[in-house]
Structure formats: structure tokens, C-alpha cells
Amino acid sequence: MIAGGPRGAQPPGRSARRERDTLGEIDVPADALWGAQTQRAIENYPISGYRAFPAFIRAFVRIKRVAAVANGGVSGRLDAKKRDAIIRACNEILEGKHVDQFVVDVFHSGAGVSFHMNVNEVIANRANQICGGGLGTYEHVNPNDDVNMAQSTNDATPTAMRLAALELTKPLCEELDKLASAIDEKAKQYAGVVKPGRTHLQDAVPVTFGQEFSGWADRVRGASARLRAGRTELMELGIGGSAVGTGLNVDPAFSKRVCELLAHEYGEPIAPAKNLFYAMQSMAPFVRISSGMRTAAIEVSSICNDIRLLVSGPRTGFGEISIPAVQPGSSIMPGKVNPAIAEMVNQVCFQVIGNDTTVAWGAQAGQLELNVMMPGINYAVCFSATILTNAVRQLRTKCVEGMRVDEHRAKELIDASPSLLVTALSPHITYARAAALAKRALGERRSLLDVALEEKVMPEADLRRILDPLPMTKGGVQE
């Protein structure tokens, strides 16, 4: 994401050229690769200062490049000189050049017309330069007639959105899988260490750290699997549908050829949508992928809540685990260290959940043949994928991989709580008597074993065997 950039009228002293569109003439910076329609967008939408995510720029430019190949091949409508100039301009952008020329704010109108024309104009102007022409003349390559041949904003934008989401969610799935594996390692490392189990934040029955961590790992792994399943819907593209899905002014072979080329570029099984009207009208694939990210955020945030509880203290909280200290925790309290990474990840997850609400509202706002809320939907999806990928990576590398269990503290807490062990006695002495033992032990601040021995509920050897916390973690009735 590129923030800032040109907004409003041209600064005093900056030279300009005069361009014309269907609304009339407008001044454009003399050295800008964008044109009249982009300039109008700059002046109409000085909203956030945020520009398109790089993955979305790349997606659109790749569409333009393969469209030039297809239009120069399957239909023969685009002559070789124009085709080659467009391809060269696209290659330059994909190499990282001219990225400062994509200046339209992420919040703009009309299904993304402004950003789409920003792409068309930048490519056309650079292609004109390649052909020996000047900026804004479009004497060799025209943004509408040539760069946008056989395309409409209405099919190109949702196609670019799908491609960007595919690109950005792939590393997210990979990071989730890595996080799950890192948690698995901790589960194996501490498989035999018993700790207090808690429900309602109250003492329950013993579990092992391995068991608790295994639950975390499968939660993350499940979130990744759901996200991967959602990605499949993004692989059906509506390119070739033209303005409303009928394919007006598009060669019948165009869609298939473009999808073949994009499949090769992205390494994904991309194909034309079975129903081009659906691909244009419905934002359901973005709702699903955003929902998958929301689910991942919920799971990861919940795990971070657990980490923050388990690391609390270090003397007056749970204190069952320690995590790497990544920064001082207070500007006034010396020596204080906070679970900074987990707190950061929580906040990222809250943002992802909010973005999902934006996607839902945008998706339901579509009308008839088109959803015009695509810019907001696209920004929310790209933003979620980007920040969640980064947050999950930092959680793994800066927190989970360095996490350590305090075995002494865990045993101390087990020994101190009658409530954790008393459940195992219930089948042998009845629920009511076990509850009375636990109540007395708690009230007298004594161990359950001491009170049970004093009341002679059963022989000491049997008591010690039944109240051993490790066998309790394996289920069944303690004999």
C-alpha cells in the first residue's frame, strides 16, 4: 500500500499539459503517466491518502498484458506494434517501475472505474513513449481502444480483485500452517507436563500443556484449511463478460485465452467462470474469503488471549509460561515486560473482523447487473490478508517459537487447588462428599490429600493413586 501522493489541484509552479476527455479539458502534470480521467479522480476523491495495494496493481497490469497477447492473437484486432508496446509497458510496471503513477484513492466510485482508467492511462502513455510519441497524445496507443480492448471495468475489476486475493491469501495460508507447526513442536516438547485446566477461568481438572497446545495447533490448522477451500472460488474469472456479462464486443475465444495465460502466471488452476453474469453480480467469493480470514483472526486472537493469561504475572498472575521479551513494557515502571506481540496480534485480528463487516455490507449493496462497491470490498480484503499474514508471522517468530513452560509453577498450582483433583474422587465417594472435601480444603487452605486422609475416605495408597494428576489427563475413571 502506498500512502500519500498527489491530491487536488496541481501545486503552484508545476508544469502541466492539457488533456481532454468526454467532460472537457483538464490540466494534468506534464510528466505524469496518468491522464484526464485519473486527474479527475485525484480531484474528486482526496479521501484517505491510501492507494491500491501492490498486489492489486500487479493483478490489473497482468490482465492488461495477457489481454494484449490475446487481442493480438485470437482476434487479431490489436496490431503487433501496439501489442508489443503495451506488453513492454506492463513488463516495466511489473518490474517495479512507474508504481508512483497509480494515484487513485482506494475509496472511489463506480465499481472501480477511476482506478481501472488509471491503469489504462499509465500503460497507454508509457506505450506511446515506447512508440516515440508524447504523453497525453495517445497517437499510437489509446487507453480505451487499445489497452482496454475487449474489456470493461465491470469484468476487469472483479477479475483483478480475485487475482489479488489469490496472491495475498496464499502466503497467509502458509503462515498459518507454519504457526500450527510451531505450536505442534511446543505440544510435543511439553506433552507430559501437567497444568491446571480451567473453565470459566475457574479451576477445573488437570490437562497437559501438550493437550492444550494441540488444541491451539488444530484451531490454526483448521482456519488455514477453510481459507484454502475459500480460495477455490476466486479461481473462476468473469473476464470476457464485458459490460453486463453478455460478452458484447469480445471475441468468443478471448476469455479462455486470457484465463490460460493468467493460470500460467499465477500457478493456479484459473478458468473462465461458468456463468459470467454471476461473476459480475455476486461478491460471494469475497465474502467467503473474508469470512475465512475472519475465522482465522478469531482463532488466532483467542489463542493470543490464552497466551496473555498464561504469561500473566510474573508473580501475581498465572505465570505458567514465559515468552521472549521484545521491548521494555513501561515508561514509568522499571523492569516491566508485556506480552507485546500477542497484544499487537489481537488488534490486527480486531481490524480483520471489522474489515469482514465492510465486505458483507459492500456485497449486499450490489444492484442488478453490477456491484459498484467493489473498491471498498477490495481494499478490505487486501488489507486483511496483508496485516493478518504479517501478524501471524510475527506471532510465530517473536512469541511462540520462544515460548517456555514453567514446570515448577504448574506443579505449584496443581498442588494448591483441591478443585483440580477432586473430580477424580467423585466415582468413589459420591459427588456430594467430594464437594464437601473440596470446600473444606479450600476453606482451610490445605491440600485435598491432607483433608481426605484426615477424614479417612479410603486408604492412603488408593488416594495417592487416584489423585495423581497425570493419569487424569488420559481420561477414564481413576482406579
C-alpha positions as CSV (number, residue, x, y, z in Angstrom):
1,M,0.0,0.0,0.0
2,I,1.4,3.4,-1.0
3,A,0.1,6.3,1.1
4,G,0.0,10.0,0.3
5,G,0.7,11.3,-3.2
6,P,-0.9,13.9,-5.5
7,R,-4.2,15.3,-4.3
8,G,-6.3,18.2,-5.6
9,A,-5.2,20.8,-8.0
10,Q,-1.6,21.0,-9.2
11,P,0.9,22.7,-6.9
12,P,1.9,26.2,-8.0
13,G,4.8,26.2,-10.4
14,R,4.4,22.6,-11.5
15,S,4.1,22.5,-15.3
16,A,1.0,20.9,-16.8
17,R,-0.3,19.6,-20.1
18,R,-3.9,19.9,-21.2
19,E,-5.9,16.7,-21.8
20,R,-9.4,16.2,-22.9
21,D,-12.0,13.5,-22.1
22,T,-15.8,13.4,-22.6
23,L,-16.3,16.0,-19.9
24,G,-14.0,18.5,-21.5
25,E,-10.4,19.7,-20.8
26,I,-8.4,19.3,-17.7
27,D,-4.8,20.0,-16.6
28,V,-2.6,17.0,-15.9
29,P,1.0,17.3,-14.6
30,A,3.3,17.4,-17.6
31,D,5.4,14.5,-16.6
32,A,2.6,12.2,-15.3
33,L,1.9,8.9,-17.0
34,W,-1.8,9.2,-15.9
35,G,-4.3,11.1,-17.9
36,A,-7.5,13.1,-17.7
37,Q,-9.8,10.5,-16.0
38,T,-7.2,9.8,-13.4
39,Q,-6.7,13.5,-12.8
40,R,-10.4,13.9,-12.2
41,A,-10.3,11.1,-9.7
42,I,-7.4,12.8,-7.9
43,E,-9.5,15.9,-7.5
44,N,-12.8,14.1,-6.7
45,Y,-11.5,11.7,-4.1
46,P,-9.0,13.2,-1.7
47,I,-10.3,10.8,1.0
48,S,-7.8,8.6,2.8
49,G,-4.4,9.1,1.3
50,Y,-4.2,5.3,0.7
51,R,-3.6,3.9,-2.7
52,A,-4.1,0.5,-4.2
53,F,-2.2,-2.5,-2.7
54,P,0.7,-3.6,-4.9
55,A,-0.9,-7.0,-5.5
56,F,-4.0,-5.3,-6.9
57,I,-1.8,-3.2,-9.2
58,R,0.1,-6.2,-10.4
59,A,-3.2,-8.1,-11.0
60,F,-4.6,-5.4,-13.2
61,V,-1.4,-4.9,-15.1
62,R,-1.1,-8.7,-15.7
63,I,-4.7,-8.6,-17.1
64,K,-3.7,-5.9,-19.5
65,R,-0.6,-7.7,-20.6
66,V,-2.4,-11.0,-21.3
67,A,-5.3,-9.2,-22.9
68,A,-2.8,-7.6,-25.3
69,V,-1.5,-11.0,-26.1
70,A,-5.0,-12.4,-26.6
71,N,-6.2,-9.4,-28.7
72,G,-3.1,-9.7,-30.9
73,G,-3.7,-13.4,-31.3
74,V,-7.1,-15.0,-31.1
75,S,-8.9,-12.0,-32.6
76,G,-6.1,-10.2,-34.4
77,R,-7.7,-6.9,-33.6
78,L,-4.6,-5.4,-32.0
79,D,-1.7,-4.9,-34.3
80,A,1.8,-6.1,-33.4
81,K,3.3,-2.7,-32.8
82,K,0.6,-1.7,-30.2
83,R,0.6,-5.2,-28.7
84,D,4.4,-5.2,-28.1
85,A,4.4,-1.6,-26.7
86,I,1.6,-2.5,-24.3
87,I,3.4,-5.6,-23.2
88,R,6.7,-3.8,-22.7
89,A,4.9,-1.1,-20.6
90,C,3.3,-3.7,-18.5
91,N,6.6,-5.5,-18.0
92,E,8.2,-2.3,-16.7
93,I,5.5,-1.9,-14.2
94,L,5.7,-5.5,-13.0
95,E,9.5,-4.9,-12.6
96,G,8.7,-2.2,-10.1
97,K,8.8,0.9,-12.3
98,H,6.2,3.6,-12.5
99,V,4.4,2.4,-9.4
100,D,4.1,6.0,-8.2
101,Q,1.8,6.7,-11.1
102,F,-1.1,4.7,-9.6
103,V,-2.5,7.6,-7.6
104,V,-6.3,7.0,-7.2
105,D,-7.5,6.8,-3.6
106,V,-8.8,3.4,-2.5
107,F,-12.2,5.0,-1.8
108,H,-13.7,6.0,-5.2
109,S,-16.8,5.4,-7.2
110,G,-18.4,3.2,-9.8
111,A,-17.1,-0.3,-9.4
112,G,-13.5,0.9,-9.7
113,V,-13.7,2.9,-13.0
114,S,-11.2,5.5,-11.7
115,F,-8.5,3.1,-10.8
116,H,-9.1,1.0,-13.9
117,M,-8.6,4.1,-16.1
118,N,-5.6,5.0,-14.0
119,V,-4.1,1.6,-15.1
120,N,-5.2,2.1,-18.8
121,E,-3.8,5.6,-19.0
122,V,-0.5,4.8,-17.4
123,I,0.1,1.8,-19.7
124,A,-1.1,3.8,-22.7
125,N,1.1,6.8,-22.1
126,R,4.2,4.6,-21.5
127,A,3.4,2.6,-24.6
128,N,3.1,5.9,-26.5
129,Q,6.6,6.9,-25.3
130,I,7.9,3.5,-26.3
131,C,6.5,4.1,-29.8
132,G,8.1,7.5,-30.0
133,G,5.0,9.6,-29.1
134,G,4.3,12.1,-26.4
135,L,2.4,12.0,-23.2
136,G,-1.3,12.6,-23.5
137,T,-1.4,12.4,-27.3
138,Y,-2.4,8.7,-27.5
139,E,-1.4,8.9,-31.1
140,H,0.0,5.3,-31.1
141,V,-1.8,3.6,-28.2
142,N,-5.2,4.6,-26.8
143,P,-6.2,3.8,-23.2
144,N,-9.7,2.8,-24.2
145,D,-9.5,1.4,-27.7
146,D,-6.2,-0.5,-27.3
147,V,-5.2,-1.1,-23.6
148,N,-8.9,-1.7,-22.7
149,M,-9.8,-3.7,-25.8
150,A,-12.4,-6.4,-25.2
151,Q,-12.6,-5.4,-21.5
152,S,-14.9,-3.4,-19.3
153,T,-14.3,-2.1,-15.8
154,N,-17.2,-4.4,-14.9
155,D,-15.4,-7.6,-15.7
156,A,-11.8,-6.5,-15.4
157,T,-12.1,-5.1,-11.8
158,P,-13.7,-8.2,-10.2
159,T,-11.1,-10.3,-12.1
160,A,-8.2,-8.2,-10.7
161,M,-9.8,-8.4,-7.3
162,R,-9.8,-12.2,-7.5
163,L,-6.2,-12.4,-8.6
164,A,-5.1,-10.0,-5.9
165,A,-6.9,-12.0,-3.2
166,L,-5.4,-15.2,-4.6
167,E,-1.9,-13.7,-4.4
168,L,-2.3,-12.3,-0.9
169,T,-4.1,-15.3,0.8
170,K,-1.5,-17.9,-0.4
171,P,1.2,-16.6,2.0
172,L,-1.4,-16.2,4.7
173,C,-2.3,-19.9,4.5
174,E,1.4,-20.7,4.5
175,E,2.0,-18.6,7.6
176,L,-1.0,-20.2,9.4
177,D,0.4,-23.6,8.6
178,K,3.9,-22.6,10.0
179,L,2.3,-21.3,13.1
180,A,0.4,-24.6,13.6
181,S,3.6,-26.5,13.2
182,A,5.4,-24.3,15.7
183,I,2.7,-24.9,18.2
184,D,2.9,-28.6,17.5
185,E,6.5,-28.6,18.4
186,K,5.7,-27.0,21.8
187,A,3.0,-29.6,22.3
188,K,5.5,-32.4,21.8
189,Q,8.1,-30.7,23.9
190,Y,5.7,-30.3,26.9
191,A,3.5,-33.4,26.3
192,G,4.0,-34.8,29.7
193,V,3.8,-31.6,31.8
194,V,0.6,-31.3,33.8
195,K,-1.1,-28.0,34.3
196,P,-4.4,-26.7,35.7
197,G,-7.3,-27.0,33.3
198,R,-9.7,-24.1,33.6
199,T,-13.3,-23.4,32.5
200,H,-15.0,-20.1,33.2
201,L,-11.5,-19.0,34.4
202,Q,-12.0,-21.3,37.4
203,D,-10.0,-24.4,38.3
204,A,-11.4,-27.4,36.5
205,V,-9.4,-30.7,36.0
206,P,-5.8,-31.3,35.0
207,V,-4.6,-31.2,31.4
208,T,-1.1,-31.3,29.9
209,F,0.4,-28.5,28.1
210,G,0.7,-30.8,25.2
211,Q,-3.1,-31.3,25.1
212,E,-3.8,-27.6,25.5
213,F,-1.3,-26.6,22.8
214,S,-2.6,-29.4,20.5
215,G,-6.0,-27.7,20.6
216,W,-4.3,-24.4,19.6
217,A,-2.5,-26.0,16.7
218,D,-5.6,-27.7,15.2
219,R,-7.6,-24.4,15.5
220,V,-5.0,-22.7,13.4
221,R,-4.7,-25.6,11.0
222,G,-8.4,-25.7,10.6
223,A,-8.5,-22.0,9.9
224,S,-5.9,-22.5,7.2
225,A,-7.9,-25.3,5.6
226,R,-11.1,-23.3,5.5
227,L,-9.2,-20.4,3.9
228,R,-7.7,-22.7,1.2
229,A,-11.2,-24.0,0.4
230,G,-12.4,-20.4,0.0
231,R,-9.6,-19.6,-2.4
232,T,-11.0,-22.1,-5.0
233,E,-13.9,-19.8,-5.7
234,L,-11.5,-17.0,-6.6
235,M,-10.1,-19.1,-9.5
236,E,-13.2,-18.7,-11.7
237,L,-12.8,-15.4,-13.6
238,G,-15.5,-13.3,-15.2
239,I,-13.1,-11.7,-17.7
240,G,-14.8,-11.5,-21.1
241,G,-18.2,-10.7,-19.7
242,S,-17.8,-7.1,-20.9
243,A,-20.3,-4.5,-19.5
244,V,-23.1,-6.7,-18.2
245,G,-21.9,-10.3,-18.7
246,T,-23.1,-10.8,-22.3
247,G,-19.6,-10.5,-23.8
248,L,-20.5,-7.6,-26.1
249,N,-17.6,-6.6,-28.3
250,V,-15.5,-9.5,-27.1
251,D,-14.1,-12.3,-29.2
252,P,-15.6,-15.7,-28.0
253,A,-12.1,-17.1,-27.6
254,F,-10.8,-14.2,-25.6
255,S,-11.9,-15.3,-22.1
256,K,-10.4,-18.8,-22.4
257,R,-7.1,-17.5,-23.7
258,V,-6.8,-14.8,-21.0
259,C,-7.5,-17.4,-18.3
260,E,-5.0,-19.8,-19.7
261,L,-2.3,-17.1,-19.6
262,L,-3.2,-16.0,-16.1
263,A,-3.2,-19.6,-14.9
264,H,0.3,-19.9,-16.1
265,E,1.4,-16.6,-14.5
266,Y,-0.2,-17.3,-11.1
267,G,0.4,-21.0,-10.9
268,E,-3.2,-21.6,-10.0
269,P,-6.0,-23.6,-11.8
270,I,-7.7,-20.4,-13.1
271,A,-10.6,-20.9,-15.6
272,P,-13.4,-18.8,-17.1
273,A,-16.5,-18.5,-14.9
274,K,-19.3,-20.9,-15.8
275,N,-21.8,-18.0,-15.6
276,L,-20.4,-14.6,-16.4
277,F,-23.5,-12.9,-15.0
278,Y,-22.9,-14.5,-11.7
279,A,-19.2,-13.5,-11.7
280,M,-20.2,-9.8,-12.3
281,Q,-23.2,-9.6,-9.9
282,S,-22.1,-11.6,-6.9
283,M,-19.4,-10.8,-4.4
284,A,-19.9,-14.1,-2.7
285,P,-16.3,-15.3,-3.3
286,F,-15.0,-12.3,-1.5
287,V,-17.5,-12.8,1.3
288,R,-16.2,-16.3,1.7
289,I,-12.5,-15.5,1.6
290,S,-13.1,-12.6,4.0
291,S,-15.1,-14.8,6.3
292,G,-12.2,-17.3,6.2
293,M,-9.9,-14.6,7.3
294,R,-12.3,-13.5,10.0
295,T,-12.4,-17.1,11.3
296,A,-8.6,-17.3,11.3
297,A,-8.5,-13.9,13.1
298,I,-10.9,-15.2,15.7
299,E,-8.9,-18.3,16.4
300,V,-5.6,-16.6,16.5
301,S,-6.9,-13.8,18.7
302,S,-8.4,-16.3,21.1
303,I,-5.0,-18.1,21.3
304,C,-3.3,-14.7,22.0
305,N,-5.8,-14.2,24.8
306,D,-4.7,-17.5,26.3
307,I,-1.1,-16.6,25.9
308,R,-1.6,-13.3,27.7
309,L,-3.4,-15.1,30.6
310,L,-0.8,-17.8,30.9
311,V,2.1,-15.4,30.9
312,S,0.4,-13.0,33.4
313,G,2.4,-12.1,36.5
314,P,5.2,-12.9,36.7
315,R,4.4,-13.4,40.4
316,T,0.8,-12.4,40.9
317,G,-0.7,-14.0,37.8
318,F,-0.8,-17.4,36.2
319,G,2.8,-17.4,35.3
320,E,2.7,-20.8,33.7
321,I,4.6,-19.9,30.6
322,S,7.2,-17.3,29.6
323,I,7.6,-15.7,26.2
324,P,10.5,-13.7,24.7
325,A,10.9,-10.1,25.9
326,V,10.8,-8.0,22.8
327,Q,10.7,-4.5,24.3
328,P,10.5,-2.7,27.6
329,G,6.9,-2.7,28.9
330,S,6.6,0.6,30.6
331,S,7.8,4.2,30.5
332,I,7.4,4.5,34.3
333,M,7.7,1.0,35.8
334,P,11.3,-0.3,35.5
335,G,11.7,-3.9,34.5
336,K,8.2,-4.4,33.4
337,V,7.8,-6.6,30.3
338,N,4.5,-7.0,28.5
339,P,3.1,-9.6,26.0
340,A,3.6,-7.1,23.3
341,I,3.4,-9.4,20.3
342,A,0.2,-11.1,21.5
343,E,-1.4,-7.7,22.1
344,M,-0.5,-6.5,18.7
345,V,-1.9,-9.6,17.1
346,N,-5.2,-9.1,19.0
347,Q,-5.5,-5.6,17.5
348,V,-4.8,-6.9,14.0
349,C,-7.4,-9.5,14.4
350,F,-10.0,-6.9,15.5
351,Q,-9.3,-5.0,12.3
352,V,-9.7,-8.1,10.2
353,I,-13.1,-8.8,11.9
354,G,-14.1,-5.2,11.2
355,N,-13.0,-5.5,7.6
356,D,-15.2,-8.5,7.2
357,T,-18.2,-6.4,8.2
358,T,-17.2,-3.9,5.5
359,V,-17.1,-6.8,2.9
360,A,-20.5,-8.0,4.0
361,W,-22.2,-4.6,3.7
362,G,-20.5,-4.0,0.4
363,A,-21.5,-7.4,-1.0
364,Q,-25.2,-7.0,-0.2
365,A,-25.2,-3.5,-1.7
366,G,-24.9,-4.7,-5.3
367,Q,-27.8,-4.0,-7.6
368,L,-28.9,-5.7,-10.8
369,E,-26.0,-6.5,-13.2
370,L,-23.2,-5.0,-11.1
371,N,-21.9,-4.4,-7.6
372,V,-20.5,-0.9,-7.5
373,M,-19.0,-1.2,-4.0
374,M,-16.0,-3.2,-5.3
375,P,-13.3,-0.7,-4.4
376,G,-14.2,-0.8,-0.7
377,I,-14.6,-4.6,-0.8
378,N,-11.2,-5.0,-2.5
379,Y,-9.4,-2.7,0.0
380,A,-10.9,-4.6,3.0
381,V,-9.9,-8.0,1.6
382,C,-6.4,-6.9,0.6
383,F,-5.8,-5.1,3.9
384,S,-7.0,-8.1,5.9
385,A,-4.8,-10.6,4.1
386,T,-1.7,-8.3,4.3
387,I,-1.9,-7.5,8.0
388,L,-3.0,-10.9,9.1
389,T,-0.1,-12.6,7.2
390,N,2.4,-10.3,8.9
391,A,0.8,-10.6,12.3
392,V,0.7,-14.4,12.2
393,R,4.4,-14.5,11.1
394,Q,5.4,-12.2,14.0
395,L,3.4,-14.3,16.5
396,R,5.3,-17.4,15.4
397,T,8.8,-15.9,15.2
398,K,8.7,-13.4,18.1
399,C,6.5,-15.3,20.5
400,V,5.5,-19.0,20.0
401,E,8.9,-20.3,19.0
402,G,10.5,-18.8,22.1
403,M,7.7,-19.9,24.5
404,R,8.8,-21.8,27.6
405,V,6.7,-23.7,30.2
406,D,7.4,-23.1,33.9
407,E,7.0,-26.7,35.1
408,H,7.6,-25.7,38.8
409,R,4.9,-23.1,38.7
410,A,2.4,-25.5,37.0
411,K,3.0,-28.1,39.7
412,E,2.7,-25.5,42.4
413,L,-0.7,-24.5,41.1
414,I,-1.9,-28.1,40.8
415,D,-0.9,-28.9,44.4
416,A,-2.6,-25.7,45.6
417,S,-6.0,-26.3,44.2
418,P,-8.3,-29.0,45.6
419,S,-10.8,-28.2,42.9
420,L,-8.5,-29.6,40.2
421,L,-8.2,-33.1,41.7
422,V,-11.5,-33.7,43.5
423,T,-13.4,-34.7,40.4
424,A,-11.5,-37.9,40.2
425,L,-12.8,-38.9,43.7
426,S,-16.5,-38.5,42.8
427,P,-17.0,-42.0,41.4
428,H,-15.5,-43.5,44.5
429,I,-17.0,-41.4,47.4
430,T,-20.0,-39.7,45.7
431,Y,-20.3,-36.2,44.2
432,A,-21.7,-34.7,47.4
433,R,-18.9,-36.0,49.7
434,A,-16.2,-35.0,47.2
435,A,-17.7,-31.5,47.0
436,A,-17.6,-31.3,50.8
437,L,-14.0,-32.3,50.9
438,A,-13.1,-29.7,48.3
439,K,-15.0,-27.0,50.2
440,R,-13.2,-27.8,53.4
441,A,-9.8,-28.0,51.8
442,L,-10.3,-24.6,50.2
443,G,-11.6,-23.0,53.4
444,E,-8.8,-24.3,55.5
445,R,-6.2,-23.6,52.7
446,R,-5.0,-27.2,52.9
447,S,-4.4,-29.8,50.2
448,L,-7.1,-32.2,49.2
449,L,-4.9,-35.1,50.1
450,D,-4.4,-33.9,53.6
451,V,-8.1,-33.4,54.2
452,A,-9.1,-36.7,52.6
453,L,-6.5,-38.6,54.7
454,E,-7.8,-36.9,57.8
455,E,-11.4,-37.9,57.0
456,K,-10.2,-41.4,56.1
457,V,-12.2,-41.6,52.9
458,M,-10.1,-44.5,51.7
459,P,-6.6,-46.0,52.2
460,E,-3.7,-43.6,51.6
461,A,-2.2,-45.7,48.7
462,D,-5.5,-45.6,46.9
463,L,-5.9,-41.8,47.5
464,R,-2.4,-41.1,46.2
465,R,-3.0,-43.2,43.1
466,I,-6.4,-41.6,42.3
467,L,-5.2,-38.1,43.0
468,D,-2.2,-38.4,40.7
469,P,-2.9,-35.6,38.1
470,L,-1.1,-37.1,35.1
471,P,-3.4,-40.2,34.7
472,M,-6.4,-37.9,35.0
473,T,-5.3,-36.3,31.7
474,K,-5.7,-39.6,29.9
475,G,-9.5,-39.9,30.6
476,G,-11.4,-42.8,32.1
477,V,-12.3,-43.5,35.7
478,Q,-9.3,-43.3,38.0
479,E,-9.0,-46.6,39.8
